[in-house]
Amino acid sequence: MTDSSQTHSARHFPRIAAHSAVDEGAMDEGQAPRWLVEHTGRNRHELGPHRSVVEEWTRAGLKLPDMAAVRRYRIERVRKQLRVHNIDGVVLHDPLNVRYATDTTNMPVWTMHNAVRYVWVPADGDVVLFEFSHGEFLSAHSEVVDEIRPATSFVPFYSGSRSEEIAGRFADEIIELLAKDQRTGDMRVGIDMIGLEGLRALEARGATVLSAHQLMEDARLVKSGDEIDAMRCAIDSCQRSISDMRSLFVPGVTELELWAELQKANFLRHGEWVETRLLASGSRTNPWYQEASVKEVEAGELMAFDTDMVGAYGMCVDMSRTWLCGDGRPSAAQADVHSRARDMIESNRPLFVAGATYREITDRLHYPDVEEFNGYTVLAHGTGLCDEYPSLFTREQWDDRGFDGVVEVGNVFSVESFVGRRGTGEGVKLEDMIVVTETGPELLTDHPLDLA
């Protein structure tokens, strides 16, 4: 890979629409070069899902999302939060925040741990995407990006002993934009994540640096109708992928073979990645969090999985199911923990209504005795481009980590359950997704909950 901070360093390119007619020899400032034009129209967002996937969605009666409308909605959600918090602009490095603000991607898993790509979003002004390694053409589909510049990467992987110096270049460019777009008079800039070198460089140049973590979570909290349409498509593809995995579920199959089929089916259905590898069988199901292994699933054993899938249109599908392997009937112990887990999510889903507070829901949540049963980390959490804010915990955890808020129309929650007896037996993991509507919570994931 080549660091984009070392290439085209003097060039700033405006965003160009896909298939834009630009003179092949154009290289004047303000015009896109020939190589950039030649690459537009080919990125996977513009190519979109395969026709067979669209046909699956059409047969299911699903509506395809208007992604241009999604982009406009999301950027305004971010700008609204900046105005609420009296912040001039925000620098976003987290690939999921960049995706939310611009609907653009460039190796998102890799850039999660290499800060080489970021975006400037002002409360008022032009959105500037700082792209990695000749990747300017990757944003050709996004009309909310006004300008593309090469990113300045001061991570040690690229800058080594010169990190502090190169962080100064990064800060100079942000200060330039901040000065142009500031509305508060004291250069208040939000940042979601940044290395200390960059933070210190910005502060040394007079910027007031504020955390953008919560404001971005708040921006992402309420989904538009088109976002829900995108999520329904992703969920449909996830559930079909689960069915593909189910076709391999016979005694002797390994956990990894099952997990590989789920990932493969996700990729083929316009999916992007899977955040975890949580699939376990037999005694490995209790307590939860074992990762898929070479273990073979035996007849009569339970197998549980959590999709944690970033699917079509970048929407997360976070659902869990537990199956009994083979043609037999579940044992009394298996049926007991499954019944408790099922009762738990079926009792808790209706609690998520507009206007309810997180504390009110927590006080009413149903779950087994925590002294007798192993449980899960949270009982519910927001879901969007990934697992998102907020998280709801058990009543016993409220004093240590609980926080309040209000459920709104357009919130999407994953409602969780894990039940396994402490010290013995298998466990059951179940999880469903709901969207909060004017008339109450609507179940989004309808794949059967049954063991068999």
C-alpha positions as CSV (number, residue, x, y, z in Angstrom):
1,M,0.0,0.0,0.0
2,T,1.1,3.6,-0.7
3,D,0.5,6.4,1.7
4,S,-1.6,9.0,0.0
5,S,0.2,11.8,2.0
6,Q,3.2,11.1,-0.3
7,T,1.3,11.2,-3.6
8,H,-0.6,14.1,-5.3
9,S,0.3,16.1,-2.2
10,A,-0.3,19.4,-4.0
11,R,-3.6,18.4,-5.6
12,H,-7.1,19.0,-4.4
13,F,-9.8,17.4,-6.5
14,P,-13.5,18.4,-6.5
15,R,-15.9,15.5,-6.2
16,I,-17.0,14.3,-9.7
17,A,-20.2,12.6,-10.6
18,A,-20.0,9.1,-12.0
19,H,-19.4,9.1,-15.7
20,S,-18.8,12.9,-15.6
21,A,-17.6,14.3,-18.9
22,V,-14.2,15.9,-18.2
23,D,-11.7,16.7,-20.8
24,E,-9.1,13.8,-20.9
25,G,-6.2,16.2,-20.7
26,A,-7.6,18.4,-18.0
27,M,-5.2,18.9,-15.1
28,D,-5.8,22.5,-14.2
29,E,-6.6,23.2,-10.5
30,G,-10.3,22.6,-9.9
31,Q,-10.6,19.9,-12.5
32,A,-10.3,16.1,-12.1
33,P,-7.4,14.4,-13.8
34,R,-7.9,11.8,-16.5
35,W,-7.0,8.9,-14.2
36,L,-9.7,9.9,-11.7
37,V,-12.4,10.2,-14.4
38,E,-11.5,6.9,-15.9
39,H,-12.1,5.1,-12.6
40,T,-15.5,6.5,-11.8
41,G,-18.5,4.3,-12.3
42,R,-16.6,1.2,-11.3
43,N,-16.7,1.2,-7.5
44,R,-18.8,-1.4,-5.8
45,H,-21.3,1.1,-4.4
46,E,-22.1,2.3,-8.0
47,L,-22.2,-1.3,-9.3
48,G,-24.6,-2.2,-6.5
49,P,-26.0,-5.6,-5.6
50,H,-26.1,-8.4,-8.2
51,R,-29.4,-8.7,-10.1
52,S,-30.1,-12.1,-8.4
53,V,-30.0,-10.3,-5.0
54,V,-32.3,-7.6,-6.2
55,E,-34.7,-10.3,-7.5
56,E,-34.7,-11.9,-4.1
57,W,-35.6,-8.6,-2.4
58,T,-38.3,-7.9,-5.1
59,R,-39.9,-11.3,-4.5
60,A,-39.9,-10.6,-0.8
61,G,-41.8,-7.4,-1.5
62,L,-39.0,-5.2,-0.3
63,K,-38.4,-1.6,-1.4
64,L,-34.9,-0.6,-2.5
65,P,-33.5,2.4,-0.5
66,D,-32.9,5.7,-2.1
67,M,-29.2,6.0,-1.1
68,A,-29.0,9.6,-2.2
69,A,-31.8,10.4,0.2
70,V,-30.0,8.5,2.9
71,R,-26.8,10.5,2.3
72,R,-28.6,13.8,2.5
73,Y,-30.4,12.7,5.7
74,R,-27.3,11.5,7.4
75,I,-25.1,14.6,6.7
76,E,-27.8,16.8,8.0
77,R,-28.1,14.7,11.2
78,V,-24.4,15.3,11.7
79,R,-24.6,19.0,11.0
80,K,-27.6,19.3,13.4
81,Q,-25.5,17.8,16.2
82,L,-22.6,20.2,15.5
83,R,-25.0,23.1,15.9
84,V,-26.6,21.7,19.0
85,H,-23.1,21.4,20.6
86,N,-21.9,24.7,19.2
87,I,-19.0,23.0,17.3
88,D,-17.6,24.5,14.1
89,G,-16.8,21.2,12.5
90,V,-15.8,17.6,13.1
91,V,-12.9,15.4,12.0
92,L,-14.0,11.8,11.7
93,H,-11.5,9.0,11.5
94,D,-13.7,6.0,12.5
95,P,-14.6,4.3,9.2
96,L,-18.2,3.8,10.4
97,N,-18.5,7.5,11.1
98,V,-16.9,8.3,7.8
99,R,-19.4,5.9,6.2
100,Y,-22.3,7.5,8.0
101,A,-21.3,11.1,7.0
102,T,-20.3,10.4,3.4
103,D,-21.5,6.8,2.4
104,T,-17.9,6.2,1.2
105,T,-15.5,3.3,2.1
106,N,-11.9,2.4,1.5
107,M,-10.8,-0.9,3.2
108,P,-12.9,-0.1,6.4
109,V,-11.6,-3.0,8.5
110,W,-8.0,-2.1,7.8
111,T,-8.6,1.6,8.4
112,M,-10.2,0.8,11.8
113,H,-6.7,0.3,13.1
114,N,-4.8,2.5,10.7
115,A,-5.8,6.2,10.8
116,V,-5.1,7.0,7.2
117,R,-8.5,8.3,6.0
118,Y,-10.8,10.9,7.5
119,V,-13.4,13.5,6.7
120,W,-14.0,17.1,7.6
121,V,-17.7,18.0,8.2
122,P,-18.4,21.6,9.1
123,A,-21.6,22.8,10.7
124,D,-21.8,25.1,7.6
125,G,-19.6,24.7,4.6
126,D,-18.0,22.1,2.3
127,V,-17.5,18.5,3.3
128,V,-13.9,17.5,2.6
129,L,-12.9,13.9,2.3
130,F,-9.2,13.1,3.0
131,E,-8.7,9.9,1.0
132,F,-6.1,7.2,1.3
133,S,-3.8,6.1,-1.5
134,H,-5.2,7.2,-4.8
135,G,-8.7,6.3,-3.7
136,E,-10.4,9.5,-4.8
137,F,-12.6,7.7,-7.3
138,L,-14.2,5.6,-4.4
139,S,-16.4,8.6,-3.5
140,A,-17.7,9.3,-7.0
141,H,-21.2,8.2,-6.0
142,S,-21.5,10.5,-3.0
143,E,-22.9,13.9,-3.8
144,V,-22.5,15.0,-0.2
145,V,-18.7,15.1,-0.6
146,D,-17.7,18.5,-2.0
147,E,-13.9,18.1,-2.2
148,I,-11.4,15.3,-2.1
149,R,-7.8,15.7,-0.8
150,P,-5.0,13.3,-0.1
151,A,-5.0,12.3,3.5
152,T,-2.0,13.1,5.7
153,S,-1.2,10.0,7.7
154,F,0.9,10.5,10.9
155,V,0.5,6.9,12.2
156,P,3.9,5.4,12.9
157,F,3.3,2.7,10.2
158,Y,3.9,5.5,7.7
159,S,5.6,8.3,9.6
160,G,7.9,6.5,11.9
161,S,10.1,9.0,13.8
162,R,8.5,11.9,11.9
163,S,5.1,11.4,13.4
164,E,5.1,14.7,15.3
165,E,6.2,16.6,12.2
166,I,3.7,15.1,9.9
167,A,0.9,15.5,12.5
168,G,1.7,19.2,12.3
169,R,0.9,19.1,8.5
170,F,-2.4,17.3,9.3
171,A,-3.2,20.0,11.9
172,D,-2.3,22.9,9.6
173,E,-4.8,21.6,7.0
174,I,-7.6,21.2,9.6
175,I,-6.9,24.6,11.0
176,E,-7.2,26.1,7.5
177,L,-10.6,24.5,7.1
178,L,-11.6,25.4,10.7
179,A,-10.7,29.0,10.2
180,K,-12.7,29.2,6.9
181,D,-15.8,27.5,8.4
182,Q,-15.8,28.6,12.0
183,R,-19.0,30.0,13.4
184,T,-18.2,30.1,17.1
185,G,-15.2,32.4,17.0
186,D,-12.9,30.1,19.1
187,M,-12.2,27.2,16.7
188,R,-14.2,24.4,18.4
189,V,-13.5,21.2,16.6
190,G,-14.9,17.7,17.3
191,I,-12.9,14.6,16.9
192,D,-14.0,11.0,17.2
193,M,-10.6,9.3,17.5
194,I,-7.1,10.6,17.0
195,G,-3.5,9.9,18.0
196,L,-1.9,12.1,20.6
197,E,0.4,13.7,18.1
198,G,-2.6,15.0,16.1
199,L,-4.4,16.1,19.2
200,R,-1.4,18.1,20.6
201,A,-0.7,19.6,17.2
202,L,-4.3,20.9,16.9
203,E,-4.3,22.3,20.4
204,A,-0.9,23.9,19.9
205,R,-2.5,25.8,16.9
206,G,-5.3,27.2,19.1
207,A,-8.1,24.7,18.4
208,T,-10.4,23.7,21.2
209,V,-10.7,19.9,20.7
210,L,-13.9,18.2,21.9
211,S,-15.0,14.6,21.8
212,A,-17.3,13.7,19.0
213,H,-18.1,10.2,20.1
214,Q,-21.5,10.9,21.7
215,L,-22.7,13.5,19.1
216,M,-22.0,10.9,16.4
217,E,-23.9,8.2,18.3
218,D,-26.8,10.7,18.7
219,A,-26.7,11.5,15.0
220,R,-26.9,7.9,14.1
221,L,-29.6,7.1,16.6
222,V,-32.8,7.8,14.6
223,K,-33.1,6.0,11.2
224,S,-34.8,7.5,8.2
225,G,-37.4,5.5,6.2
226,D,-34.8,4.8,3.5
227,E,-32.4,3.6,6.1
228,I,-35.0,1.2,7.3
229,D,-35.6,0.1,3.7
230,A,-31.8,-0.6,3.4
231,M,-31.9,-2.5,6.7
232,R,-34.8,-4.7,5.6
233,C,-32.9,-5.7,2.5
234,A,-29.8,-6.5,4.6
235,I,-31.9,-8.5,7.0
236,D,-33.6,-10.4,4.2
237,S,-30.1,-11.3,2.8
238,C,-28.9,-12.3,6.3
239,Q,-31.8,-14.6,6.9
240,R,-31.3,-16.2,3.5
241,S,-27.7,-16.6,4.4
242,I,-28.7,-18.3,7.7
243,S,-30.8,-20.7,5.7
244,D,-27.8,-21.5,3.5
245,M,-25.8,-22.3,6.6
246,R,-28.7,-24.4,7.9
247,S,-28.5,-26.6,4.8
248,L,-25.0,-27.7,6.0
249,F,-26.1,-28.3,9.6
250,V,-25.7,-32.0,10.0
251,P,-23.7,-34.1,12.5
252,G,-20.0,-33.9,11.8
253,V,-19.9,-30.4,10.3
254,T,-17.4,-28.2,11.9
255,E,-18.2,-24.9,13.5
256,L,-15.8,-23.2,11.0
257,E,-17.6,-24.7,8.0
258,L,-20.9,-23.3,9.2
259,W,-19.4,-19.9,9.8
260,A,-17.6,-19.8,6.5
261,E,-20.9,-20.5,4.7
262,L,-22.6,-17.7,6.5
263,Q,-19.8,-15.2,5.6
264,K,-19.7,-16.4,2.0
265,A,-23.5,-16.0,1.6
266,N,-23.3,-12.5,3.1
267,F,-20.6,-11.4,0.6
268,L,-22.6,-12.8,-2.3
269,R,-25.6,-10.8,-1.2
270,H,-24.0,-7.4,-1.2
271,G,-22.7,-7.8,2.3
272,E,-19.5,-6.3,3.6
273,W,-18.0,-8.1,6.6
274,V,-18.8,-9.9,9.8
275,E,-17.7,-8.3,13.0
276,T,-17.1,-11.4,15.1
277,R,-16.9,-15.2,14.7
278,L,-19.3,-16.1,17.5
279,L,-20.5,-19.6,16.8
280,A,-20.2,-22.5,19.3
281,S,-21.6,-25.9,19.9
282,G,-22.1,-28.3,22.8
283,S,-20.4,-27.4,26.0
284,R,-18.7,-24.5,24.3
285,T,-22.0,-22.7,24.2
286,N,-21.9,-21.9,28.0
287,P,-20.7,-19.4,29.0
288,W,-21.1,-17.4,25.8
289,Y,-18.3,-15.8,23.6
290,Q,-16.5,-18.9,22.3
291,E,-15.4,-18.3,18.7
292,A,-16.0,-20.7,15.8
293,S,-13.4,-23.5,15.9
294,V,-12.5,-26.8,14.3
295,K,-14.8,-28.7,16.6
296,E,-17.4,-30.9,14.9
297,V,-21.0,-30.5,15.9
298,E,-22.4,-33.8,17.3
299,A,-25.9,-35.1,17.0
300,G,-28.0,-34.0,20.0
301,E,-25.8,-30.9,20.7
302,L,-26.9,-27.3,20.6
303,M,-25.2,-24.9,18.2
304,A,-25.6,-21.2,18.8
305,F,-24.5,-18.2,16.7
306,D,-24.6,-14.4,16.6
307,T,-24.5,-12.9,13.1
308,D,-22.9,-9.5,13.9
309,M,-23.1,-9.0,10.1
310,V,-22.4,-5.8,8.2
311,G,-24.6,-6.6,5.3
312,A,-26.1,-4.9,2.3
313,Y,-25.7,-1.1,2.1
314,G,-23.4,-1.3,5.1
315,M,-26.4,-2.0,7.5
316,C,-25.7,-4.2,10.5
317,V,-27.8,-7.3,11.0
318,D,-27.3,-8.5,14.6
319,M,-29.5,-11.5,15.3
320,S,-28.9,-14.8,17.1
321,R,-30.3,-18.3,16.9
322,T,-29.7,-21.6,18.5
323,W,-30.3,-25.0,16.8
324,L,-30.4,-28.6,17.9
325,C,-28.2,-30.8,15.7
326,G,-29.7,-34.0,14.2
327,D,-33.2,-35.3,14.1
328,G,-33.7,-36.0,17.8
329,R,-35.7,-34.1,20.4
330,P,-34.1,-31.7,22.8
331,S,-33.4,-32.9,26.3
332,A,-35.3,-31.5,29.3
333,A,-32.2,-29.3,30.1
334,Q,-31.9,-28.0,26.6
335,A,-35.7,-27.3,26.3
336,D,-35.6,-25.5,29.7
337,V,-32.8,-23.0,28.8
338,H,-34.3,-22.4,25.3
339,S,-37.7,-21.7,26.8
340,R,-36.2,-19.2,29.2
341,A,-34.2,-17.5,26.5
342,R,-37.2,-17.3,24.2
343,D,-39.5,-16.0,26.9
344,M,-36.9,-13.4,27.7
345,I,-36.7,-11.7,24.3
346,E,-40.4,-12.2,23.6
347,S,-41.3,-10.4,26.9
348,N,-38.7,-7.6,26.4
349,R,-39.4,-6.7,22.8
350,P,-42.7,-4.9,23.6
351,L,-41.1,-2.6,26.1
352,F,-39.4,-0.5,23.4
353,V,-42.1,2.1,22.7
354,A,-41.6,5.8,21.8
355,G,-41.4,7.9,25.0
356,A,-40.2,5.1,27.3
357,T,-37.0,5.9,29.2
358,Y,-34.1,3.5,29.3
359,R,-34.5,3.4,33.1
360,E,-38.2,2.5,32.9
361,I,-37.3,-0.3,30.4
362,T,-34.5,-1.5,32.6
363,D,-36.8,-1.8,35.6
364,R,-39.2,-3.9,33.6
365,L,-36.8,-6.1,31.7
366,H,-37.3,-9.9,32.1
367,Y,-34.4,-12.2,32.6
368,P,-33.5,-15.3,34.7
369,D,-31.9,-15.1,38.2
370,V,-28.3,-13.9,37.6
371,E,-27.1,-16.0,40.6
372,E,-28.4,-19.2,38.9
373,F,-27.8,-18.5,35.2
374,N,-25.1,-17.0,33.1
375,G,-26.4,-14.1,31.0
376,Y,-25.2,-11.8,28.2
377,T,-23.3,-8.5,28.4
378,V,-26.4,-6.4,27.6
379,L,-30.1,-7.0,27.3
380,A,-30.6,-4.7,24.3
381,H,-28.6,-2.2,22.2
382,G,-29.0,0.1,19.3
383,T,-28.2,-1.2,15.8
384,G,-27.4,0.7,12.6
385,L,-24.1,0.5,10.7
386,C,-22.9,-1.6,13.6
387,D,-23.9,-2.3,17.2
388,E,-24.6,1.3,18.3
389,Y,-25.7,3.4,21.3
390,P,-27.5,2.9,23.6
391,S,-26.9,-0.3,25.6
392,L,-29.3,-1.5,28.3
393,F,-28.0,-3.6,31.2
394,T,-29.6,-5.6,34.0
395,R,-31.0,-3.8,37.0
396,E,-28.1,-5.1,39.1
397,Q,-25.7,-3.2,36.8
398,W,-27.6,0.1,36.8
399,D,-25.6,1.8,39.6
400,D,-22.3,0.9,38.0
401,R,-22.9,1.7,34.3
402,G,-26.6,2.5,33.6
403,F,-27.5,5.7,31.8
404,D,-30.9,7.2,30.9
405,G,-32.4,8.4,27.6
406,V,-35.7,8.3,25.8
407,V,-36.8,5.8,23.1
408,E,-37.7,7.6,19.8
409,V,-39.5,6.6,16.6
410,G,-36.9,5.4,14.2
411,N,-34.7,3.8,16.8
412,V,-33.6,0.2,15.9
413,F,-32.7,-2.1,18.8
414,S,-31.3,-5.6,19.0
415,V,-33.0,-7.4,21.9
416,E,-30.7,-10.0,23.4
417,S,-30.9,-13.1,25.5
418,F,-28.4,-15.7,26.6
419,V,-29.3,-18.3,29.2
420,G,-27.1,-21.1,30.5
421,R,-27.0,-22.6,33.9
422,R,-23.9,-21.7,35.9
423,G,-21.4,-24.5,36.1
424,T,-23.2,-27.0,33.9
425,G,-25.0,-27.7,30.6
426,E,-25.4,-25.9,27.4
427,G,-26.5,-22.4,26.7
428,V,-29.0,-20.8,24.3
429,K,-28.3,-17.5,22.5
430,L,-31.3,-15.7,20.9
431,E,-31.5,-12.1,19.5
432,D,-34.0,-10.2,17.5
433,M,-34.1,-6.7,15.8
434,I,-37.0,-4.3,16.2
435,V,-37.7,-0.8,14.9
436,V,-39.7,1.6,17.0
437,T,-42.7,3.0,15.1
438,E,-45.6,5.3,16.1
439,T,-47.7,2.3,16.9
440,G,-45.0,0.3,18.8
441,P,-42.1,-1.9,18.1
442,E,-42.1,-3.8,14.8
443,L,-40.2,-7.1,14.6
444,L,-37.6,-6.9,11.7
445,T,-36.1,-10.4,12.1
446,D,-38.6,-13.2,11.6
447,H,-36.4,-16.2,11.2
448,P,-37.8,-19.0,13.4
449,L,-36.7,-19.1,17.0
450,D,-37.2,-22.9,17.3
451,L,-34.4,-25.3,18.2
452,A,-35.5,-27.8,15.6
